[in-house]
Amino acid sequence: MTQDLAIFEQHKIRRHYDEKTETWFFSVVDIIQALTQQSDFQTARKYWNKLKERLGKEGSETVTNCHQLKMPAEDGKLRLTDVANYDVFRHCCPRANGS
């Protein structure tokens, strides 16, 4: 299992590679922060919490398909973080951009 950072438009995206399934998982909040171009992590986190709530009410499987993995936080500690793979983001990201 590999964990490292990807850079997208100068935003750090935490990611994890699962060798068993050959799948990359990305931090949902990091992706939302980059897509909405938020400089504040907490704002992106609140955005994700609200989006997750709305998707759950709609019965969307997007939230169900998100998992939690321990990833390094800014304070250096490992914290449970919502992560998703490419397929989940493909369905979720149009909403993050307001589409």
C-alpha positions as protocol buffer text, in pm:
chain_id: "A"
residue {
  index: 1
  type: MET
  ca { x: 0 y: 0 z: 0 }
}
residue {
  index: 2
  type: THR
  ca { x: 134 y: 337 z: -101 }
}
residue {
  index: 3
  type: GLN
  ca { x: 44 y: 677 z: 36 }
}
residue {
  index: 4
  type: ASP
  ca { x: 173 y: 1001 z: -103 }
}
residue {
  index: 5
  type: LEU
  ca { x: 63 y: 1339 z: -231 }
}
residue {
  index: 6
  type: ALA
  ca { x: -52 y: 1439 z: -575 }
}
residue {
  index: 7
  type: ILE
  ca { x: -51 y: 1804 z: -677 }
}
residue {
  index: 8
  type: PHE
  ca { x: -347 y: 1946 z: -868 }
}
residue {
  index: 9
  type: GLU
  ca { x: -346 y: 2317 z: -950 }
}
residue {
  index: 10
  type: GLN
  ca { x: -117 y: 2378 z: -651 }
}
residue {
  index: 11
  type: HIS
  ca { x: -345 y: 2187 z: -411 }
}
residue {
  index: 12
  type: LYS
  ca { x: -207 y: 1888 z: -226 }
}
residue {
  index: 13
  type: ILE
  ca { x: -424 y: 1580 z: -272 }
}
residue {
  index: 14
  type: ARG
  ca { x: -370 y: 1295 z: -29 }
}
residue {
  index: 15
  type: ARG
  ca { x: -395 y: 958 z: -199 }
}
residue {
  index: 16
  type: HIS
  ca { x: -355 y: 590 z: -125 }
}
residue {
  index: 17
  type: TYR
  ca { x: -281 y: 306 z: -366 }
}
residue {
  index: 18
  type: ASP
  ca { x: -432 y: -32 z: -284 }
}
residue {
  index: 19
  type: GLU
  ca { x: -207 y: -288 z: -453 }
}
residue {
  index: 20
  type: LYS
  ca { x: -456 y: -569 z: -398 }
}
residue {
  index: 21
  type: THR
  ca { x: -729 y: -400 z: -604 }
}
residue {
  index: 22
  type: GLU
  ca { x: -487 y: -186 z: -809 }
}
residue {
  index: 23
  type: THR
  ca { x: -695 y: 121 z: -723 }
}
residue {
  index: 24
  type: TRP
  ca { x: -604 y: 475 z: -622 }
}
residue {
  index: 25
  type: PHE
  ca { x: -814 y: 633 z: -348 }
}
residue {
  index: 26
  type: PHE
  ca { x: -812 y: 1011 z: -304 }
}
residue {
  index: 27
  type: SER
  ca { x: -914 y: 1230 z: -11 }
}
residue {
  index: 28
  type: VAL
  ca { x: -1263 y: 1361 z: -89 }
}
residue {
  index: 29
  type: VAL
  ca { x: -1209 y: 1685 z: 103 }
}
residue {
  index: 30
  type: ASP
  ca { x: -879 y: 1750 z: -76 }
}
residue {
  index: 31
  type: ILE
  ca { x: -1045 y: 1703 z: -416 }
}
residue {
  index: 32
  type: ILE
  ca { x: -1334 y: 1931 z: -321 }
}
residue {
  index: 33
  type: GLN
  ca { x: -1091 y: 2191 z: -190 }
}
residue {
  index: 34
  type: ALA
  ca { x: -907 y: 2188 z: -524 }
}
residue {
  index: 35
  type: LEU
  ca { x: -1223 y: 2192 z: -740 }
}
residue {
  index: 36
  type: THR
  ca { x: -1387 y: 2473 z: -546 }
}
residue {
  index: 37
  type: GLN
  ca { x: -1052 y: 2651 z: -511 }
}
residue {
  index: 38
  type: GLN
  ca { x: -1092 y: 2695 z: -136 }
}
residue {
  index: 39
  type: SER
  ca { x: -786 y: 2812 z: 52 }
}
residue {
  index: 40
  type: ASP
  ca { x: -937 y: 2697 z: 383 }
}
residue {
  index: 41
  type: PHE
  ca { x: -951 y: 2323 z: 455 }
}
residue {
  index: 42
  type: GLN
  ca { x: -1237 y: 2366 z: 704 }
}
residue {
  index: 43
  type: THR
  ca { x: -1458 y: 2532 z: 441 }
}
residue {
  index: 44
  type: ALA
  ca { x: -1398 y: 2240 z: 204 }
}
residue {
  index: 45
  type: ARG
  ca { x: -1470 y: 1995 z: 487 }
}
residue {
  index: 46
  type: LYS
  ca { x: -1801 y: 2167 z: 565 }
}
residue {
  index: 47
  type: TYR
  ca { x: -1887 y: 2169 z: 193 }
}
residue {
  index: 48
  type: TRP
  ca { x: -1828 y: 1792 z: 176 }
}
residue {
  index: 49
  type: ASN
  ca { x: -2035 y: 1731 z: 491 }
}
residue {
  index: 50
  type: LYS
  ca { x: -2330 y: 1923 z: 344 }
}
residue {
  index: 51
  type: LEU
  ca { x: -2295 y: 1753 z: 4 }
}
residue {
  index: 52
  type: LYS
  ca { x: -2274 y: 1413 z: 172 }
}
residue {
  index: 53
  type: GLU
  ca { x: -2591 y: 1491 z: 367 }
}
residue {
  index: 54
  type: ARG
  ca { x: -2779 y: 1597 z: 52 }
}
residue {
  index: 55
  type: LEU
  ca { x: -2662 y: 1295 z: -145 }
}
residue {
  index: 56
  type: GLY
  ca { x: -2765 y: 1067 z: 139 }
}
residue {
  index: 57
  type: LYS
  ca { x: -3115 y: 1218 z: 145 }
}
residue {
  index: 58
  type: GLU
  ca { x: -3143 y: 1160 z: -231 }
}
residue {
  index: 59
  type: GLY
  ca { x: -3047 y: 797 z: -181 }
}
residue {
  index: 60
  type: SER
  ca { x: -2730 y: 836 z: -386 }
}
residue {
  index: 61
  type: GLU
  ca { x: -2485 y: 548 z: -365 }
}
residue {
  index: 62
  type: THR
  ca { x: -2196 y: 793 z: -399 }
}
residue {
  index: 63
  type: VAL
  ca { x: -2175 y: 836 z: -23 }
}
residue {
  index: 64
  type: THR
  ca { x: -2208 y: 461 z: 33 }
}
residue {
  index: 65
  type: ASN
  ca { x: -1914 y: 403 z: -200 }
}
residue {
  index: 66
  type: CYS
  ca { x: -1686 y: 637 z: -4 }
}
residue {
  index: 67
  type: HIS
  ca { x: -1462 y: 465 z: 248 }
}
residue {
  index: 68
  type: GLN
  ca { x: -1250 y: 591 z: 532 }
}
residue {
  index: 69
  type: LEU
  ca { x: -876 y: 540 z: 555 }
}
residue {
  index: 70
  type: LYS
  ca { x: -621 y: 679 z: 796 }
}
residue {
  index: 71
  type: MET
  ca { x: -426 y: 951 z: 620 }
}
residue {
  index: 72
  type: PRO
  ca { x: -179 y: 1206 z: 753 }
}
residue {
  index: 73
  type: ALA
  ca { x: -341 y: 1531 z: 864 }
}
residue {
  index: 74
  type: GLU
  ca { x: -170 y: 1871 z: 867 }
}
residue {
  index: 75
  type: ASP
  ca { x: -69 y: 1812 z: 1230 }
}
residue {
  index: 76
  type: GLY
  ca { x: 114 y: 1495 z: 1122 }
}
residue {
  index: 77
  type: LYS
  ca { x: -128 y: 1258 z: 1294 }
}
residue {
  index: 78
  type: LEU
  ca { x: -308 y: 982 z: 1108 }
}
residue {
  index: 79
  type: ARG
  ca { x: -681 y: 1055 z: 1097 }
}
residue {
  index: 80
  type: LEU
  ca { x: -974 y: 877 z: 936 }
}
residue {
  index: 81
  type: THR
  ca { x: -1047 y: 1051 z: 608 }
}
residue {
  index: 82
  type: ASP
  ca { x: -1326 y: 999 z: 356 }
}
residue {
  index: 83
  type: VAL
  ca { x: -1170 y: 862 z: 38 }
}
residue {
  index: 84
  type: ALA
  ca { x: -1305 y: 762 z: -299 }
}
residue {
  index: 85
  type: ASN
  ca { x: -1175 y: 620 z: -622 }
}
residue {
  index: 86
  type: TYR
  ca { x: -1209 y: 764 z: -973 }
}
residue {
  index: 87
  type: ASP
  ca { x: -1550 y: 607 z: -1041 }
}
residue {
  index: 88
  type: VAL
  ca { x: -1705 y: 769 z: -734 }
}
residue {
  index: 89
  type: PHE
  ca { x: -1561 y: 1111 z: -821 }
}
residue {
  index: 90
  type: ARG
  ca { x: -1689 y: 1082 z: -1175 }
}
residue {
  index: 91
  type: HIS
  ca { x: -2043 y: 1076 z: -1034 }
}
residue {
  index: 92
  type: CYS
  ca { x: -1984 y: 1322 z: -751 }
}
residue {
  index: 93
  type: CYS
  ca { x: -1771 y: 1597 z: -906 }
}
residue {
  index: 94
  type: PRO
  ca { x: -2032 y: 1755 z: -1133 }
}
residue {
  index: 95
  type: ARG
  ca { x: -2215 y: 1848 z: -811 }
}
residue {
  index: 96
  type: ALA
  ca { x: -1898 y: 1991 z: -657 }
}
residue {
  index: 97
  type: ASN
  ca { x: -1874 y: 2228 z: -952 }
}
residue {
  index: 98
  type: GLY
  ca { x: -2240 y: 2326 z: -919 }
}
residue {
  index: 99
  type: SER
  ca { x: -2355 y: 2134 z: -1227 }
}
